[in-house]
């Protein structure tokens, strides 16, 4: 069993840290709003710290799941940052979806401090975090990954190192690119079925068993048809992720026409007041256009 820190008690980090504590690890958590860290400690029996540095002090592994590039920098660096509290040789594991630019930057800073840094973005949503069924795509040094993998496997369905530093984040970009097209395709299929006078549930019951089937279809079609979008991964966060994808595509020359188009559709959803709606709300946008 290891001494661990977990930074970020959002809808993902809160249950992930809980799984680590339940597995017998000694976990200290940090959250920008300290009351949430205290609530976690009260529920799970771990500890809460008021700064990332305090949480990371003496930890063998420091896990993070925060909001964006700036949030990650803030919990890693500076006098109160985790890097200042970590011991030489300790491993920082970043589960946040961020740019590979900030990943390379913090990997280098960590090395300068005698630390290890593994980028390990996650997929599976809140349900995956709560049920310990996350997909984790990793980048970083092989030895650091090998040491961290047993810790991550506590809440993973699959954990895999893809390559060197940044490879995990680039793989997460691939994940978000694929999802964007899938959700739009599903939304259009359900919209078309409605306009044709068909029962959407009956349609999905059949087509989900063939080549059209997907996780999005199996897990989202009913809530989409019921006009229920107050769950899952928010549009605001998806637009943040797609911006990372499109910025990276500008740099590497990849063509992402569908991704760019769907990003604009999500912008429409935000204008509808749906920034916190689930990403499947692309269907609501189509219904509004009727």
C-alpha positions, 0 to 999 in steps of 0.5 A, a space after each residue: 500500500 502506498 501514500 498518495 495524494 489526489 488533487 481535484 475533487 470534481 465529479 471524476 476525482 472524488 470517486 477515483 480518490 475514494 477507490 484508492 482509499 478503499 483499496 487500502 492506500 493512505 490518501 490525502 486530497 486537495 480541492 480548491 474549495 477546501 470544504 469539498 476536500 473535507 467532505 471527501 475525508 469525512 466520507 472516506 476516512 482519508 485526509 484533506 489538505 489546504 494546499 497541493 504542496 501539503 497534500 503531496 508532502 511525503 507522497 509516493 504518487 500524486 494524482 491530479 484531475 483538475 480543469 484545464 492547462 492553467 489549473 494544472 500549472 497552478 497545482 503543480 508549480 509555485 511555492 504551494 504547488 505539488 512539485 514543491 512538496 514532493 520527494 525526489 523520485 516521486 511520481 506525478 500522474 495527471 488525469 486532466 485532459 490538457 494540451 500536450 504543450 503543457 504536458 511537455 512543459 510540466 514533464 520538463 519542470 518535474 525532471 528538473 525537480 528530480 520527479 517523474 511525470 506521467 500524462 494519463 487522461 481518462 475516458 469513461 465519464 462520471 459513471 466510469 469513475 464511480 464504477 472503477 471502469 475508466 480507460 486510461 491512456 498514458 505517456 511518459 517514461 516507461 519506468 514511471 508508468 510501470 510504477 504507477 500502473 498498479 495504482 491506476 488499475 484500482 479505478 481502470 478498466 484498461 490502462 495502457 502506455 502509448 508512448 513518450 511524454 504527451 502521447 497520452 494527451 494526444 490519444 485523448 484528442 483522438 478519443 474526443 475527435 471520435 466522440 464528436 462525430 459519433 454523437 452528431 451522427 447519433 443525433 441526426 439518426 434519431 432526428 431523422 427517425 422522428 421526422 419520418 414518424 418512427 419510434 426512436 426506441 424501436 429504431 435503436 433496438 434494431 440498429 444498435 445490434 449491427 454496425 451502427 452500434 456504439 457506446 453513445 447509442 447504448 448509453 445515451 439514446 433514451 435520455 436524448 429522446 426524453 430530452 434529459 441532458 442534465 448528466 454526463 460530460 458537459 458541453 463547456 468541457 467538450 468545447 475546451 477539449 475540441 479546442 485542444 484538438 483543433 489547435 494541435 491539428 493546426 500544428 501537425 497538419 491534420 484535417 479535422 473538418 467534422 470535428 470543426 463543424 461539430 465544435 460550432 454546433 456545440 457553440 450553438 448549444 452554449 448559446 441555447 444556455 446548454 453549456 452544462 448540458 451533456 454532450 448528447 444535447 446536440 440532439 436538442 439543437 436539431 429539435 430546436 431547429 424544427 
